[in-house]
Amino acid sequence: MFIIMIVGFIALMYFVMIRPQKKRQREQQNMQDTVAPGARVMTIGGLYGTVVDSDDESVTLEASDDTFLVFARQAIAKVVTPAETEPEADEESAEEVEATLSDDDLDKLRESGDDGKDKHAGNADRKEY
């Protein structure tokens, strides 16, 4: 009876812990293997970028305009936006929206800075080491 309980406990541990972990590893590996140029990804370090090139071992990301970084495929934590196969909208139909401040907003900003102290000057009593 005691041996049956131990075998049952080991089987339970396998189905509760080991099997789901292997499934997650398999899904992660599949995602890393199928990442394609144009996909928006996040690395394990938290850096977001767009895949511009990839080979068997590495992926080249564009983090910002003309900033390219090369990572190992294993450094891709998740795909945020998959690569688009078809463009959804023309660039001509996209509207540009400008962010502007109203006169009231500008007046509020000017008033908040009139106390005579520089907000970014720091504490004069602070010792630098």
Backbone bond lengths (Angstrom), bond angles and torsions (degrees), N, CA, C in turn:
res aa  C-N    CA-C-N  psi(-1)  N-CA   C-N-CA  omega(-1)  CA-C   N-CA-C  phi
1 M - - - 1.451 - - 1.526 111.09 -
2 F 1.326 116.28 -41.17 1.467 120.76 -179.18 1.526 111.20 -64.99
3 I 1.328 117.91 -38.84 1.466 122.47 179.82 1.533 109.97 -66.53
4 I 1.313 117.48 -37.36 1.461 120.80 178.81 1.530 109.97 -64.16
5 M 1.322 117.25 -39.04 1.460 121.24 178.86 1.538 110.99 -65.55
6 I 1.313 117.57 -40.07 1.466 121.19 179.54 1.531 109.82 -66.72
7 V 1.326 117.00 -44.99 1.464 120.83 178.36 1.528 109.67 -62.24
8 G 1.324 118.16 -41.84 1.461 121.99 177.54 1.521 111.93 -62.79
9 F 1.324 117.03 -40.20 1.464 121.41 178.21 1.531 111.09 -65.26
10 I 1.318 117.87 -41.73 1.474 121.73 178.17 1.531 109.99 -64.68
11 A 1.338 117.42 -41.43 1.460 120.76 178.05 1.529 110.47 -64.18
12 L 1.315 116.97 -40.84 1.459 121.22 177.59 1.530 111.14 -62.31
13 M 1.325 116.75 -43.61 1.468 121.26 178.39 1.526 110.34 -61.36
14 Y 1.321 117.90 -39.35 1.456 121.33 179.55 1.529 110.58 -63.06
15 F 1.328 116.87 -47.81 1.463 119.97 -176.28 1.528 112.65 -74.56
16 V 1.314 118.47 -24.71 1.464 120.61 -178.15 1.530 111.93 -90.35
17 M 1.319 118.26 -34.09 1.459 119.99 -172.39 1.528 113.92 -113.93
18 I 1.282 118.59 -52.57 1.465 122.16 -169.97 1.523 111.48 -75.21
19 R 1.303 117.90 -46.83 1.463 120.89 -176.17 1.537 112.79 -63.12
20 P 1.343 120.28 -47.09 1.469 119.59 177.45 1.536 112.98 -62.65
21 Q 1.326 117.35 -35.22 1.464 120.52 178.69 1.529 110.54 -64.89
22 K 1.307 116.99 -42.57 1.467 120.17 177.91 1.526 110.81 -64.46
23 K 1.325 117.46 -36.39 1.466 121.06 178.07 1.536 109.77 -64.75
24 R 1.340 117.96 -44.46 1.468 121.17 178.21 1.524 111.24 -62.51
25 Q 1.336 117.20 -40.93 1.465 120.66 177.96 1.526 110.87 -62.76
26 R 1.310 117.34 -41.52 1.456 121.87 179.83 1.537 110.21 -64.59
27 E 1.343 117.89 -42.67 1.464 121.39 178.46 1.523 111.41 -65.15
28 Q 1.339 117.35 -41.34 1.470 121.88 178.65 1.528 110.56 -63.29
29 Q 1.319 116.74 -43.95 1.463 120.95 179.06 1.524 111.00 -64.14
30 N 1.329 117.32 -40.78 1.455 121.54 178.32 1.534 110.36 -63.65
31 M 1.333 117.61 -42.23 1.456 121.61 178.74 1.527 110.58 -63.25
32 Q 1.321 117.59 -43.24 1.466 121.21 -179.62 1.529 111.14 -66.80
33 D 1.313 117.17 -34.84 1.462 120.51 -179.36 1.525 112.75 -74.33
34 T 1.329 117.77 -27.03 1.455 120.27 -174.50 1.527 113.43 -102.52
35 V 1.339 118.89 4.87 1.470 120.17 179.35 1.530 108.71 -64.55
36 A 1.340 116.09 133.43 1.458 121.23 -173.50 1.528 110.23 -122.46
37 P 1.331 117.10 158.06 1.468 119.62 176.27 1.529 111.06 -56.55
38 G 1.328 114.69 138.80 1.453 121.19 -177.81 1.513 112.90 101.02
39 A 1.340 117.51 -14.91 1.456 120.71 -179.89 1.525 109.93 -78.76
40 R 1.307 116.74 141.65 1.471 122.30 175.59 1.520 106.04 -94.58
41 V 1.348 117.09 124.29 1.460 121.95 -174.04 1.522 111.16 -128.45
42 M 1.335 115.23 164.31 1.461 122.41 172.28 1.525 107.69 -120.96
43 T 1.335 116.23 134.38 1.458 119.98 179.12 1.524 109.56 -86.59
44 I 1.326 116.42 171.52 1.455 120.42 178.98 1.525 111.61 -66.70
45 G 1.329 117.51 -17.88 1.458 121.50 176.36 1.512 113.38 -88.50
46 G 1.343 118.24 -2.41 1.451 121.92 177.96 1.518 114.39 92.52
47 L 1.326 118.29 7.93 1.458 121.48 179.56 1.523 108.96 -85.05
48 Y 1.339 115.70 131.04 1.455 121.27 177.17 1.517 109.30 -98.44
49 G 1.311 117.43 141.25 1.449 121.31 178.61 1.520 111.04 -163.49
50 T 1.315 114.49 170.76 1.459 121.75 178.63 1.520 108.79 -108.38
51 V 1.315 116.99 130.48 1.461 122.09 -179.31 1.525 108.17 -70.63
52 V 1.340 115.89 125.23 1.465 120.09 177.39 1.523 111.60 -111.82
53 D 1.328 117.22 -21.80 1.463 120.63 -179.95 1.521 108.07 -158.88
54 S 1.315 116.22 151.95 1.460 119.84 177.01 1.519 109.65 -153.88
55 D 1.313 115.13 153.27 1.456 121.35 172.52 1.529 107.18 -135.90
56 D 1.329 117.45 -163.96 1.467 120.01 -175.38 1.519 113.50 -64.48
57 E 1.332 118.08 -33.00 1.461 120.92 -173.87 1.515 114.81 -112.18
58 S 1.342 118.53 -22.16 1.468 119.31 -173.58 1.519 111.67 -134.61
59 V 1.329 114.46 163.50 1.455 123.39 178.97 1.521 106.87 -132.88
60 T 1.337 117.69 133.59 1.460 121.90 176.42 1.517 107.99 -101.70
61 L 1.346 115.32 123.79 1.456 121.87 -179.41 1.516 110.15 -109.55
62 E 1.322 115.96 145.86 1.453 121.30 170.87 1.525 105.91 -103.76
63 A 1.350 115.99 109.28 1.463 121.16 -177.05 1.520 111.05 -81.00
64 S 1.320 117.59 -38.18 1.460 123.06 174.33 1.520 106.71 -150.63
65 D 1.316 117.31 -174.55 1.467 119.88 -177.73 1.520 110.28 -57.48
66 D 1.316 116.66 123.44 1.464 124.80 177.24 1.525 113.89 58.59
67 T 1.341 118.19 26.75 1.462 122.40 173.85 1.519 107.41 -118.54
68 F 1.325 116.07 105.66 1.452 121.76 -176.40 1.528 109.04 -111.04
69 L 1.318 116.30 134.47 1.458 122.90 -179.42 1.521 108.57 -127.41
70 V 1.323 116.31 140.60 1.460 121.33 179.82 1.532 108.33 -107.21
71 F 1.322 116.28 127.37 1.459 122.62 -179.40 1.513 109.31 -125.78
72 A 1.321 116.01 154.52 1.462 120.92 169.62 1.523 107.90 -69.96
73 R 1.316 117.44 148.25 1.470 120.55 -179.61 1.527 111.42 -56.66
74 Q 1.317 117.14 -33.57 1.461 121.10 -178.56 1.529 112.27 -67.37
75 A 1.330 118.43 -13.84 1.461 121.68 -179.77 1.524 112.24 -82.30
76 I 1.324 118.44 -5.99 1.457 121.10 178.04 1.524 108.09 -81.27
77 A 1.348 115.98 115.17 1.459 120.28 -178.36 1.522 111.47 -84.04
78 K 1.344 116.66 -44.40 1.456 118.75 179.32 1.517 110.25 -158.60
79 V 1.327 114.57 157.26 1.456 121.60 175.20 1.519 106.91 -94.06
80 V 1.341 115.80 117.88 1.458 120.71 -178.79 1.525 109.67 -79.76
81 T 1.322 116.78 -48.78 1.462 122.92 178.86 1.521 107.79 -133.57
82 P 1.324 118.23 119.35 1.467 119.48 179.99 1.530 111.80 -65.27
83 A 1.308 115.95 161.61 1.463 121.19 178.18 1.518 108.96 -64.79
84 E 1.331 115.35 136.84 1.459 120.07 179.72 1.523 109.81 -82.35
85 T 1.300 115.55 135.55 1.456 119.24 177.87 1.520 111.18 -89.93
86 E 1.343 117.23 -32.38 1.448 121.73 177.47 1.516 109.00 -129.59
87 P 1.317 117.89 140.06 1.462 118.37 174.77 1.518 109.97 -66.41
88 E 1.346 116.23 135.37 1.456 120.22 -176.66 1.519 112.86 -84.77
89 A 1.342 117.76 -32.16 1.460 119.63 -177.39 1.522 109.49 -144.34
90 D 1.330 115.77 149.88 1.450 120.56 175.80 1.514 110.02 -71.36
91 E 1.320 116.04 149.74 1.452 120.06 176.09 1.524 110.42 -67.64
92 E 1.331 117.05 -28.81 1.461 120.45 179.99 1.523 111.54 -68.38
93 S 1.319 117.92 -31.15 1.449 120.15 -177.22 1.525 112.76 -84.00
94 A 1.312 117.13 -13.03 1.466 119.84 179.24 1.521 109.70 -74.19
95 E 1.325 115.35 133.67 1.456 120.28 179.48 1.519 109.86 -91.86
96 E 1.318 114.99 141.58 1.461 119.53 174.92 1.513 107.99 -94.10
97 V 1.312 115.51 130.91 1.448 120.94 -179.88 1.514 107.75 -116.10
98 E 1.321 116.26 124.58 1.458 120.74 179.18 1.512 109.28 -97.09
99 A 1.325 115.41 138.99 1.457 120.68 174.12 1.521 107.58 -90.57
100 T 1.324 116.10 120.10 1.460 120.33 -179.74 1.514 109.56 -127.67
101 L 1.308 115.12 152.43 1.452 121.42 176.25 1.513 108.97 -98.90
102 S 1.315 114.86 139.04 1.458 118.15 176.41 1.524 108.75 -79.84
103 D 1.335 116.41 169.22 1.467 121.02 178.29 1.523 111.26 -62.26
104 D 1.333 117.09 -35.57 1.465 120.57 178.20 1.530 110.90 -64.54
105 D 1.331 116.26 -41.24 1.460 119.81 178.40 1.525 110.84 -63.50
106 L 1.322 116.57 -42.66 1.463 120.06 178.92 1.524 111.70 -63.80
107 D 1.337 117.06 -39.63 1.463 120.71 177.99 1.526 110.92 -63.35
108 K 1.327 117.60 -40.79 1.464 121.26 178.53 1.522 111.01 -63.74
109 L 1.321 117.01 -39.91 1.462 120.46 178.42 1.523 111.25 -65.96
110 R 1.310 116.51 -40.63 1.461 120.00 179.50 1.518 110.99 -66.76
111 E 1.325 118.04 -40.39 1.459 122.02 -179.77 1.521 111.37 -65.74
112 S 1.303 118.08 -37.11 1.465 120.69 -177.32 1.522 112.04 -68.73
113 G 1.315 118.88 -20.23 1.455 121.78 -178.88 1.507 113.94 -99.55
114 D 1.361 119.19 9.66 1.459 122.30 -175.69 1.520 113.96 -92.95
115 D 1.322 119.62 12.58 1.456 119.52 -177.00 1.522 113.28 -81.70
116 G 1.302 118.82 2.24 1.462 122.55 175.49 1.515 114.18 85.01
117 K 1.305 118.89 -7.85 1.462 121.56 -179.67 1.520 109.13 -107.19
118 D 1.287 114.55 143.12 1.462 119.24 176.43 1.528 108.06 -85.12
119 K 1.320 117.13 120.71 1.460 121.46 -176.70 1.521 112.43 -63.08
120 H 1.316 116.87 -29.11 1.455 120.56 -172.86 1.522 112.48 -104.23
121 A 1.321 118.36 13.29 1.459 120.93 -177.74 1.522 111.98 -77.23
122 G 1.330 117.98 -24.38 1.449 120.11 -179.08 1.500 111.58 88.12
123 N 1.298 117.04 -177.80 1.453 122.86 -178.85 1.520 108.76 -92.68
124 A 1.334 117.28 126.09 1.465 121.05 -177.05 1.538 111.43 -69.00
125 D 1.330 117.51 -25.55 1.458 121.05 -178.83 1.515 112.92 -82.48
126 R 1.292 117.57 -7.09 1.451 121.50 -177.98 1.523 110.56 -72.50
127 K 1.297 115.58 133.30 1.467 121.17 179.66 1.499 109.50 -93.71
128 E 1.308 116.04 133.99 1.453 121.60 177.23 1.527 108.69 -95.56
129 Y 1.280 117.27 134.13 1.455 121.41 -178.91 1.493 110.74 -106.65
